[in-house]
Amino acid sequence: MQSAAADQNSTQNKGLYMSLAREIAPHLPLLRRYARALTGAQASGDAFVAASLEAIVANPAEFPSGMEPRAGLYKVFHRIWESANIEVDGGEEHDASARKAQERLKQLAPLTRQVLLLTTLENFTPQETSEILDRDADEVNALLDEAIEELDKQTKARVLIIEDEAVIAMDLSDLITAAGHEVCAMETTASGAVAAAKRERPDLVLADIQLADNSSGIDAVKEILASFNVPVIFITAFPARLLTGERPEPTFLITKPYSPDMVRAAVSQALFFESTGNLN
């Protein structure tokens, strides 16, 4: 009898998990992006995502109810994150950028950083963020203001924008300038972007992946990074194309359509980490 009951429970759990899997699968690329931005390293970020999925497989009935599947997935992730009680240290990426990021992260409380990423880069509402983190919505709003103010104090840069849509390029330029940075060049093709990068030596590159004349922003960034290291943020309407898990991935990725806060946060985060595109 006990064995039969156990088998029935296992069957029910399997059915519940399969249903959950269909709901959360589309959100895994973005969770991986978030995990990497939070940890500063692809391998350590993926390890936390894997641990979250293992927890869901083991106890699908404990998946947060009353929340959208994506928010519930991030809530499970944060349960794992908090239970590990870790500090961001750049994981296996022990280069100068990771070490500098670690020093800067000491100035930004972990919870403040989580709020910044969830509300701006991941585009959750303050209410959703408060539910994911089990915090009051007013506290979330206060932490968000604190995070952006602190990062803006630490990071000012000359930015190269690689974007073939004129309206989007001008909008990005306005957002970058309003945040206190300087746009040193705007280019619409890979060849133009590479030439501008070598000429201007920007502190940050903001790149679309599909450019005019059918050239590739990814190829442009690879060529730029072959000449010198520079933080890179990719902008795309198709993030899954870059977040495949099959090769090193960009730490910072803005999805279209984007919000002003999303761009501002991504720029501050990329400069904060001084992270390259990691596409070599």
N, C-alpha and C positions, 0 to 999 in steps of 0.2 A: 504493500500500500504506500509506504513511504517513497519507494522508488518510482511508483506511478505518479505520485504527487509531484515529485521532483522533475520528472520528465515533462509533465504538463506545464509546470512553472517555466521550465527551460523553453518549451515551445512558445509560450505566451511572450516571454522576454524576446525571443528571436523575432516573432512577428512584430512586436512593438519597435524593436530596433530597426527592422527593415523599413517600417513606416517612417521613423525618424530619419533614417539615412537618406531617403528620397527628399526630405524637407531640408536637411542641412547641407547636403552635398554641394549645391550651387554656391554656398557661402564659404566653403573651405579655402579657396584661393585668397579671399580677402582676409580671412582669419590668419592665414600664413603670413600675409603682408603685415598685419598688425603685430603678430608675434615677433616677427623679425625686427620691426621698428622698435618694439618694446625692449627686446633683449640686445639688439645691436649686432646680431649674428644669425645667419640663415640656419645653421645646424641646431643651435640651442633653441631658436624659435620653433623649428619643426619638431623638436623633441617635446616641447610643451603642447603643441597641437596634437601630436600622436598620443600623449598621455591623456589628453582630454577625450579623444575618441575612444581610447581604451576604457575610460571611466563610463562613457555612455554605453558602450557594448556590455560592460559588466552589470550596469544598473540602469537600463533605459527608463524604468518607471520613475527614476529620480530626476529625469530631465525637467527643467523648470516649466511648469504649466502656467498658462495665462500670459505667456510672452510670445512674441513673434519668434519663429525658429532661429533666425539669425541672432537675435538678442539672447535667446536661451543658450545658444552655442557659445557665445562670448562669456556668458555668466558661468557656464561649466568651466571654460578655460580659466577664468579668474579664480575659481575655487581651487583648481590645480596649482595655479601660480601662487596663490596665498599660502597654500599648504606646504609648498616647497620652501617658503620663507627665504627667497634669494635676493641678492642685489645684482643689478645689471653690471656686468664686467666686460662686455664685448665678446664673451664666449671664447671660441677658438681663434677669433680674429685679433691676434696680439700684434697689431701694427700700431704706428704712431697715431693714426686716427682714432682707433679704439681706445688707446690709453688717454688721449685728450678728451674723448667723450666721457670716459669714466670720471675724470676730474670734474668735468662740467656737470655731470649727473649728480654729483654730491651736493651741488647747489640747488638742485630741483628735487623736491620730495617725490618718492615713487608714486604716491597717490595722485599728486598734481600732474605728473607725466601721463599717467593712465587716463585721467580725465581729458587732458589735452588731445591725446591720440583718439580716444573714443568719440569725442564730440566733433572734432574737426576733420581729422584724416579719415575716420570711419563713418562720419556723418550721422551718428546717433544723436537723438535729441537729449537735452539735459535730463529729462525724465527717464528715458531709456537707460542713459548712463548711470543714473542713480540706482536703478533697479539692478543693472549688471554688477555694480560695485557695492550694492547694499548701503548706499549713502543717501543723505537727504539732498533733494534737488537744489535747495539754496546753497548748500555746501559745494555742490558740483559747480554751480555758476561762479561762486567766489574763487574756487580753485582754478577754473578756466581762465578767468581774468588775471589771476596771479601768475599762471604759467606763461601766457602770451607776453605779459609785461616783462617778466624775467628774461625770457628768451630774446625778446627784442633788444634788451639792454646788452646782451652778450654778443649779438651777431649783426654785423652790417657788411654788405657785400656788393660787388659788381657782378651783374647777372647777364648771361647770354641766353636769349630766348630763341629756341628753334621751333618754329610753328608756321605752317603754310596757310592757315586761315587768318586773313588780315584782322577780322573782328576779334577773334580769340587772342591773337598776338597783342593787339592794342589793349584789350581788357587785362591780360596778364601784365603788360607793362605798367598800366595804371595801378594795379594791385601791388606790384613789386615796389614801385616808387612811393606809394602811400605808406608802405611798411618801413620806409626809410632807407631802402636800398637803391642802387643805381643800375639802370639797364644800359650795358655797354654796347650791345648790338642785338639786332633781331634778324634772323635768317630763315629762309623758306626751303632751302635745299641742303642736302648733306655736304656737298662740296663747299657751299658758302659758309656753312656752320663750322666746318673744320678750319677754313681759312680765317674766319673771324676769331675762333678760339685761339689759334696760334698767334694772331695779331694782338688780341686784347688780353689774353691770359685771365679770363674771368675767375671769380671766386666760387661761382655756382653756375651750373648749366641746367636749364629747364627745357626738356625736349619732348616733342610729339614723336610717335613712332612711325607715322606715315606722313611723308613730306611731298612737296611739289616735285614734279618731274619723276614721280614714282620712286624717289630715293627713300632711304630708310634712316630714321633718327637713331635707331640702334647701331647701324653701321657707322654713322657719324660719331656717336659717342665712343665706340670702340677705337676709332682712329684718334679721337681727341685724347683718350686715356692712354694711348700708346705714346703720346708726346709728354704728357704731364698729368698728375693726379688732380682731380677736381670733383667736388660733390655734384651728384647728378640726381635730378628728379624727372621721371618720365610721366607724361600725360597721355592718357589713352581712353578711348571708349570701350576697349576690349582688354581689361586687365588679365584675364585668364591666359592670353597669349604669352604673357611674360611670366606668369606665376604657375608654371607647369611642374616644378619640382625636378625637372630633368637636367637643369644646368644652374649655375649661380644666377641669382636674381637681383633686381634692383631693390635696395632697401626702401626707397621712397617712391611711391607711385600714386599719382592723382588720377582719379577716374572722372571722365566726362559724363554728364554735366557736373561741374564742380561749383563749390561755393567760395566766396571770398575768404572766409575763415579757413577753409580747407587748404587753399593755396598758401595763405599766411603761415599756417601751422606747419605745412610740409617744408616750406622754405626755412623756417626757424629750426625745425628738426634736422634737416639735412646739413645746415651750417653748424648746428650743435654737435652733430656726430662727425662732420667733415668726411662723410662717407662717399666713396666713388660708386659708380653704377654697378660694379662687380659683374660685368658681362664679358670679361676676357676669357 
